[in-house]
Amino acid sequence: MFFEKIENVRADRLVSLVLLLRQRGRMTADELAGELEVSTRTVLRDIEALSSAGVPVYADRGRYGGFSLLPGFRTELTGLNHDEALALLTAASSRGEQVFGLGSALASAMRKVVDALPEAQRGSLDEASRRFLVDPEIDLLSRRSNPEIIDASVLRAVRLAVLQGRKLRFDYASAQKPVRSHEVDPLGLVTVRDRTYLLATVDGADRTYRLSRMSAATVLDAAADRPAEVDLDALWAERAARFLSDRSLRVTVRVSATHRDELVARARTGREIDNPDPVASADRVDDAADRDALLELAFDDIEHAVWAIWQCGLGARVIAPPSVRQELAELAARLTRLYRDESG
């Protein structure tokens, strides 16, 4: 293969460069640099390396010039069938493409996927993928997602430590606490509702950290003390259950489908309780997605719970504990008196 003649560290980028030229035709050095996230000088060096390796890339001079491949040139890539490629492209359409900082890697992979398809299928794939949209930025109620901001260097370091099984050191700002340095054995990364967490251990004890609160992360040379295999699904479920019951106020609330997600987002964490007799939506009784949900939510304290539930108005009703019901009732009574006095 052509790329076997080129050092491994550049092979992926060179493959991506060739695929860009195959799929888009003539491109300038600046356009290639923008797509590959490198400098124009790097692109020119890569073009020279490709030519030396026998890849038929040539330059068009002039105002509208650029770089092109000879017609009919194909790279040696493993093919996928149409449905496999469509599944990958559909997943890539989600905002999740930036999860774990792999957005540019995903774009490169998608170029390889498209190029690997038989020519007869490539023409219909783009149109087919436009018919599916996964997790748009705005929902039907015009609510925007609010993803956390994670330092790119931190994300790279954490990802590397997880994949290579090495210890990780980072500064961490806990809520209402000063920044502290932590050294951990990373187990895996979990993303839930636009929040990304590192699951780790410290001297064998379980720890969970939000990446948005990390800074100055460094991958250490020492190997992480961790099991060879890990079941992240089971581990996350266990830690979520523990977090729900640990040092927090638990509130049972029945909430409408319209307000369910926003209420869960305001809580520390929560779970849905088996609800044998849900209250159905008046206009779509047969649709489970429109039914009220019975949730057990964890809040920092009673003020946190009252604030979060109050935002839902009549869309949420507290079942327990009585203290939260009483606080909400008193708040409603004070507002009633306030507006009654003003109208009088």
C-alpha positions in Angstrom: 0.0 0.0 0.0 1.2 3.5 -0.7 1.0 4.7 2.9 3.3 1.9 4.1 6.2 3.9 2.7 5.4 6.8 5.0 6.0 7.0 8.8 3.1 5.7 10.9 2.7 8.9 12.8 1.5 10.7 9.7 -0.4 7.9 8.0 -3.9 8.8 9.3 -3.6 12.4 8.3 -2.3 11.5 4.8 -5.2 9.0 4.3 -7.6 11.8 5.3 -5.9 14.2 2.8 -6.3 11.7 0.0 -9.9 11.1 0.9 -10.7 14.8 0.9 -9.3 15.2 -2.6 -11.2 12.1 -3.8 -14.5 13.2 -2.4 -14.3 17.0 -3.1 -12.0 17.2 -6.1 -9.7 20.2 -6.3 -8.9 21.8 -3.0 -6.4 24.6 -2.0 -3.7 24.2 0.6 -5.6 26.5 2.9 -8.8 24.5 2.5 -7.0 21.3 3.3 -5.3 22.8 6.3 -8.6 23.9 7.7 -10.2 20.5 7.3 -7.2 18.6 8.8 -6.6 21.2 11.5 -2.9 21.7 10.6 -0.8 24.5 9.1 -0.6 25.2 5.3 3.1 24.4 5.5 2.3 20.9 6.9 -0.2 20.3 4.1 2.5 21.2 1.5 4.9 18.8 3.1 2.3 16.1 3.2 1.5 16.7 -0.5 5.2 16.2 -1.3 5.4 13.0 0.8 2.4 11.6 -1.0 3.9 12.3 -4.4 7.2 10.7 -3.3 5.2 7.6 -2.2 3.6 7.3 -5.6 0.2 8.8 -4.9 -0.9 10.6 -8.1 -1.6 14.1 -6.6 -0.8 17.1 -8.8 -1.0 20.9 -8.5 -3.2 23.2 -10.7 -1.6 26.6 -11.0 -3.3 29.9 -11.3 -5.9 31.9 -9.5 -8.3 29.0 -9.1 -5.7 26.4 -8.6 -5.2 23.8 -6.0 -4.4 20.1 -5.6 -6.2 17.2 -7.3 -5.8 13.4 -7.7 -5.7 11.7 -11.1 -9.2 10.5 -12.0 -10.0 6.9 -10.9 -7.4 6.7 -8.1 -8.6 4.8 -5.1 -7.0 4.1 -1.7 -6.9 0.6 -0.2 -9.5 0.8 2.5 -11.8 -1.8 3.9 -15.3 -1.5 2.7 -18.6 -1.3 4.6 -22.1 -2.1 3.3 -24.6 0.7 2.9 -26.5 0.1 6.2 -23.4 0.0 8.3 -22.1 3.3 6.8 -25.6 4.9 7.2 -25.6 3.9 10.9 -22.3 5.5 11.5 -23.2 8.7 9.6 -26.4 9.0 11.5 -24.6 8.7 14.8 -22.2 11.3 13.6 -25.0 13.8 13.0 -25.6 14.0 16.7 -24.1 16.7 18.9 -22.4 13.7 20.6 -19.6 14.0 18.0 -17.7 16.2 20.4 -18.0 13.8 23.3 -14.6 12.9 24.8 -13.0 15.4 22.4 -13.1 13.1 19.4 -14.9 15.4 16.9 -12.0 15.7 14.5 -11.3 11.9 14.7 -14.9 11.3 13.9 -14.8 13.6 10.9 -11.7 11.7 9.6 -13.5 8.3 10.2 -16.6 9.4 8.3 -14.5 10.3 5.3 -13.0 6.8 5.3 -16.5 5.3 5.7 -17.8 7.2 2.7 -14.8 6.3 0.5 -15.0 2.7 1.5 -18.5 2.3 0.0 -19.1 0.9 -3.5 -19.4 3.7 -5.9 -23.0 2.8 -6.7 -24.0 3.3 -3.0 -22.1 6.5 -2.3 -24.5 8.6 -4.4 -27.5 7.7 -2.3 -25.8 7.7 1.1 -25.6 11.4 1.6 -29.3 11.9 0.8 -30.2 8.9 3.1 -28.3 10.3 6.0 -30.1 13.6 5.7 -33.3 11.9 6.6 -32.2 11.1 10.2 -31.5 13.6 12.9 -30.3 12.4 16.3 -30.4 14.6 19.5 -30.8 18.1 18.0 -29.6 21.1 19.8 -33.2 22.4 20.4 -36.2 20.2 21.4 -39.9 20.7 20.6 -40.3 23.2 23.4 -37.4 25.4 22.1 -35.2 24.4 25.0 -31.5 24.5 24.2 -29.0 22.1 25.5 -26.4 23.5 27.8 -23.3 21.3 27.5 -20.4 21.9 29.9 -17.2 23.5 28.8 -14.2 21.2 29.2 -10.7 22.3 28.7 -9.4 20.6 25.6 -6.0 19.8 27.1 -7.7 18.3 30.1 -9.9 16.1 28.0 -7.0 14.8 26.0 -5.0 14.0 29.1 -7.9 12.2 30.8 -8.7 10.3 27.6 -5.1 9.2 27.2 -4.8 8.1 30.9 -8.0 6.0 30.6 -6.9 4.4 27.3 -3.3 3.7 28.3 -4.1 2.6 31.9 -1.9 5.2 33.6 -2.3 7.3 36.7 -3.7 10.8 36.3 -3.0 14.0 38.3 -5.3 17.0 38.0 -6.5 20.1 39.9 -10.2 19.9 40.8 -12.6 22.6 42.0 -15.4 20.9 44.0 -18.6 22.9 44.6 -17.9 25.6 47.3 -14.5 24.1 48.0 -11.0 25.4 47.2 -9.1 23.8 44.2 -7.2 20.7 45.3 -4.8 18.4 43.5 -5.8 14.8 43.0 -3.9 11.7 41.8 -6.2 8.9 40.7 -6.4 5.5 38.9 -8.8 6.1 36.0 -11.4 3.5 35.1 -13.5 5.0 32.4 -15.4 8.0 31.0 -19.2 8.4 31.1 -21.3 11.2 29.5 -24.8 11.8 30.7 -27.0 14.7 29.6 -24.1 16.7 28.3 -22.0 16.2 31.5 -18.9 14.1 31.3 -17.5 12.2 34.3 -14.3 10.3 35.1 -14.8 7.2 37.1 -11.7 6.4 39.1 -10.3 5.0 42.3 -8.0 6.4 44.9 -6.3 3.8 47.1 -9.0 1.4 46.1 -11.9 3.8 47.0 -14.4 4.8 44.4 -14.3 8.4 43.1 -16.3 10.2 40.5 -15.2 13.6 39.0 -16.8 16.0 36.5 -14.4 17.0 33.8 -15.7 20.5 33.6 -14.3 21.1 37.1 -10.8 19.8 36.2 -7.7 21.9 35.3 -4.0 21.2 34.7 -4.4 17.5 34.1 -1.2 15.4 33.6 -0.8 11.8 32.6 1.8 10.1 34.9 4.3 7.4 34.0 3.1 5.0 36.6 0.6 2.3 35.6 -2.9 2.7 37.0 -4.0 0.2 39.7 -7.2 -1.1 38.1 -8.8 -4.3 37.0 -8.1 -5.5 33.5 -11.8 -5.4 32.6 -14.6 -3.1 33.8 -18.3 -3.0 33.3 -19.0 0.7 33.0 -22.8 0.2 32.9 -22.9 -1.6 36.2 -20.3 0.6 37.8 -22.2 3.8 36.8 -25.6 2.3 38.1 -23.9 1.4 41.4 -22.4 4.9 41.9 -25.6 6.7 40.8 -27.6 4.7 43.4 -25.0 5.5 46.1 -24.9 9.2 45.2 -28.7 9.3 45.3 -28.7 8.1 48.9 -25.6 9.8 50.2 -25.8 13.1 52.1 -28.7 14.5 50.0 -32.4 15.2 50.4 -34.5 12.6 48.5 -37.8 13.8 47.1 -40.5 11.7 45.4 -42.4 13.7 42.8 -44.8 13.1 40.1 -44.0 15.2 37.0 -45.5 15.7 33.6 -43.7 14.6 30.5 -43.3 18.2 29.5 -41.2 19.1 32.6 -39.5 15.7 33.3 -36.2 16.4 31.7 -35.8 19.9 33.0 -36.6 18.8 36.6 -34.1 15.9 36.4 -31.5 18.3 35.1 -31.9 20.6 38.1 -31.5 17.7 40.6 -28.2 16.3 41.7 -29.3 12.9 40.4 -32.4 10.8 40.2 -34.2 7.7 39.0 -37.6 6.8 37.8 -39.7 4.7 40.1 -41.9 1.9 38.7 -45.2 3.6 38.2 -48.1 1.1 37.8 -50.8 3.8 37.4 -49.4 6.7 35.5 -51.5 9.7 34.7 -51.8 9.8 30.9 -51.9 12.9 28.7 -55.5 13.9 27.9 -55.0 14.0 24.2 -52.7 10.9 23.7 -53.6 8.3 26.3 -51.9 5.5 24.4 -48.5 7.1 24.2 -46.3 6.2 27.1 -43.9 9.1 26.3 -46.7 11.6 27.1 -47.5 10.1 30.6 -46.5 11.6 33.9 -43.4 10.0 35.6 -42.9 9.2 39.2 -39.3 10.1 40.1 -37.0 9.9 43.1 -34.7 12.9 43.0 -31.8 14.0 45.1 -31.3 17.6 46.0 -28.6 19.4 48.1 -31.2 20.6 50.7 -34.8 21.7 51.0 -34.1 25.1 49.4 -32.6 23.5 46.4 -35.6 21.1 46.1 -38.2 23.9 46.4 -36.5 26.1 43.8 -36.2 23.3 41.3 -39.8 22.0 41.7 -41.3 25.5 41.7 -40.0 26.1 38.2 -42.4 23.3 37.0 -45.5 25.1 38.3 -48.5 22.7 38.1 -46.4 20.2 36.1 -45.0 18.7 39.2 -46.5 17.4 42.5 -44.4 16.4 45.5 -45.4 13.1 47.1 -42.8 13.0 49.8 -41.3 14.2 52.1 -44.0 16.4 53.9 -41.4 19.1 54.6 -41.0 19.9 50.9 -44.8 19.9 50.4 -45.2 22.3 53.3 -42.5 24.7 52.0 -44.1 24.8 48.5 -47.5 25.3 50.1 -46.3 28.2 52.2 -44.5 29.8 49.2 -47.7 29.6 47.2 -49.7 31.1 50.0 -47.3 34.0 50.3 -47.5 34.7 46.6 -51.3 34.5 46.8 -51.4 37.1 49.6 -49.0 39.3 47.8 -51.0 39.6 44.6 -54.3 39.6 46.4 -53.2 42.6 48.4 -51.9 44.4 45.3 -55.1 43.9 43.4 -57.1 45.2 46.3 
